[in-house]
Amino acid sequence: MPNSRVAIYAGSFDPITKGHEDLMHRSLEFVDRLVVAVAINSSKAPLFTIDERVQLIRAAIGDESRIEVRSFGGLLVDFATNVGASLLIRGLRAVSDFEYEYQMALMNRHLSPRLETVFMVPSLDTTYISASLVREVARYGGNVEDLVHETVARALKAKIVAT
């Protein structure tokens, strides 16, 4: 789409939570297309493979045609250039998130001055949800069905039983 506003929402999404979904859908209020960029991070040991995370995100977002899900490695600013994005969407759950996100936003602006970062706060009912807490609750057999899409809940259960 010529002259469309494209944004990237990047993260590890291990797994995607209802908080992530909330930000994705709300960002569509001010962008034409959202690219969910699933980071390949060799310094982390994710529970789900990159392909599993991409598939789980696709299942969670359903048939929303304005959201594209892709994996990426390397610098986010380079990926943004490749997909024609002018905005980065970042979620801030707590004040403690701000310092790191602020530094990243400034570095991304240094590397790509035309790429803006938009900080979004989660909805009140998803503020406390984080992927690491969801993994922890699932590992101990807790119910995560209110925290993640039903497909993700089933995948978590299957993955944890298998490990």
C-alpha positions as CSV (number, residue, x, y, z in Angstrom):
1,M,0.0,0.0,0.0
2,P,1.6,3.3,-1.0
3,N,1.6,6.0,1.7
4,S,0.5,3.5,4.3
5,R,1.7,3.7,7.9
6,V,3.6,0.5,8.8
7,A,4.6,-0.3,12.3
8,I,6.6,-3.1,13.9
9,Y,5.9,-4.8,17.2
10,A,9.0,-6.8,18.0
11,G,9.7,-9.2,20.8
12,S,10.4,-12.8,21.7
13,F,6.8,-13.7,22.3
14,D,7.7,-16.8,24.2
15,P,4.7,-17.2,24.3
16,I,2.3,-14.6,23.0
17,T,0.0,-13.4,25.8
18,K,-3.3,-11.6,25.9
19,G,-1.3,-8.5,26.8
20,H,0.6,-8.8,23.5
21,E,-2.6,-9.4,21.6
22,D,-4.1,-6.3,23.2
23,L,-1.3,-4.0,22.0
24,M,-1.4,-5.5,18.6
25,H,-5.1,-4.9,18.1
26,R,-5.0,-1.5,19.7
27,S,-2.1,-0.4,17.5
28,L,-4.3,-0.9,14.4
29,E,-6.2,2.2,15.5
30,F,-3.3,4.3,14.3
31,V,-1.4,2.2,11.8
32,D,-2.5,0.6,8.5
33,R,-0.3,-2.5,8.8
34,L,1.5,-4.1,11.8
35,V,4.4,-6.4,11.4
36,V,4.9,-8.6,14.4
37,A,8.6,-9.3,14.4
38,V,9.6,-12.4,16.3
39,A,13.1,-12.0,17.4
40,I,15.7,-14.7,17.0
41,N,17.9,-14.1,20.1
42,S,20.8,-16.5,20.5
43,S,21.4,-15.3,24.1
44,K,18.1,-16.7,25.3
45,A,16.9,-20.3,25.6
46,P,13.2,-19.9,24.6
47,L,10.6,-22.6,25.5
48,F,9.2,-22.5,21.9
49,T,11.1,-22.6,18.7
50,I,10.9,-19.5,16.4
51,D,8.6,-21.4,14.0
52,E,6.3,-22.4,16.9
53,R,6.2,-18.8,18.2
54,V,5.3,-17.5,14.7
55,Q,2.5,-20.2,14.4
56,L,1.1,-19.4,17.9
57,I,1.0,-15.7,17.1
58,R,-0.9,-16.4,13.9
59,A,-3.4,-18.6,15.7
60,A,-3.9,-15.9,18.4
61,I,-4.5,-13.0,15.9
62,G,-6.8,-15.1,13.7
63,D,-7.8,-13.6,10.4
64,E,-6.7,-10.0,11.0
65,S,-5.4,-9.2,7.5
66,R,-3.6,-6.1,8.7
67,I,-1.2,-8.0,10.9
68,E,1.8,-9.9,9.4
69,V,4.0,-12.2,11.5
70,R,7.6,-12.7,10.6
71,S,10.8,-13.7,12.3
72,F,14.0,-11.6,12.2
73,G,17.5,-11.6,13.3
74,G,20.0,-8.7,13.5
75,L,19.2,-5.1,14.0
76,L,15.6,-4.1,14.3
77,V,16.3,-0.9,12.3
78,D,17.5,-2.9,9.3
79,F,14.4,-5.1,9.5
80,A,12.2,-1.9,9.7
81,T,13.8,-0.6,6.5
82,N,13.2,-3.9,4.8
83,V,9.5,-3.9,5.6
84,G,9.0,-0.2,5.1
85,A,8.1,0.6,8.7
86,S,8.2,4.1,10.1
87,L,7.1,3.2,13.7
88,L,8.2,0.8,16.4
89,I,5.5,-0.2,18.9
90,R,6.8,-1.0,22.4
91,G,4.8,-2.0,25.5
92,L,5.4,-0.6,28.9
93,R,3.9,-2.6,31.8
94,A,5.7,-0.8,34.6
95,V,8.0,2.1,35.3
96,S,10.8,-0.5,35.6
97,D,10.4,-1.2,31.8
98,F,10.9,2.4,30.9
99,E,14.6,2.9,31.4
100,Y,15.6,-0.1,29.1
101,E,13.0,0.8,26.5
102,Y,14.0,4.5,26.5
103,Q,17.7,3.5,25.9
104,M,16.6,1.2,23.1
105,A,14.4,3.9,21.5
106,L,17.3,6.4,21.6
107,M,19.7,3.9,20.0
108,N,17.2,3.0,17.3
109,R,16.8,6.8,16.6
110,H,20.5,7.2,16.4
111,L,20.8,4.3,13.9
112,S,17.7,5.3,11.9
113,P,16.6,8.9,12.6
114,R,13.3,8.6,10.7
115,L,12.1,5.6,12.7
116,E,9.9,6.6,15.6
117,T,9.1,4.6,18.8
118,V,5.6,4.7,20.2
119,F,5.2,3.5,23.8
120,M,1.9,1.9,24.7
121,V,0.6,0.9,28.1
122,P,-1.5,-2.3,28.4
123,S,-5.1,-2.4,29.2
124,L,-5.8,-2.6,33.0
125,D,-6.8,-6.2,32.8
126,T,-3.6,-7.3,31.1
127,T,-1.0,-5.1,33.0
128,Y,0.2,-7.9,35.2
129,I,0.7,-10.5,32.4
130,S,4.2,-11.3,31.2
131,A,5.4,-14.2,29.1
132,S,7.9,-15.3,31.8
133,L,5.1,-15.4,34.5
134,V,2.9,-17.3,32.1
135,R,5.7,-19.9,31.5
136,E,6.2,-20.2,35.3
137,V,2.6,-20.7,36.1
138,A,2.3,-23.3,33.3
139,R,5.4,-25.2,34.5
140,Y,3.7,-25.7,37.9
141,G,0.4,-26.8,36.4
142,G,-1.4,-23.6,36.9
143,N,-4.3,-22.5,34.8
144,V,-3.1,-20.0,32.1
145,E,-6.3,-19.9,30.0
146,D,-7.2,-16.4,31.0
147,L,-3.7,-15.2,30.2
148,V,-3.2,-16.6,26.7
149,H,-5.1,-17.7,23.6
150,E,-6.6,-21.2,24.0
151,T,-4.2,-22.5,21.3
152,V,-1.2,-21.1,23.3
153,A,-2.5,-22.7,26.5
154,R,-2.7,-26.1,24.8
155,A,0.8,-25.7,23.3
156,L,2.2,-24.7,26.7
157,K,0.7,-27.7,28.4
158,A,2.0,-30.1,25.6
159,K,5.5,-28.5,25.7
160,I,5.8,-28.7,29.4
161,V,4.6,-32.3,29.6
162,A,7.2,-33.2,26.9
163,T,10.1,-31.6,28.7
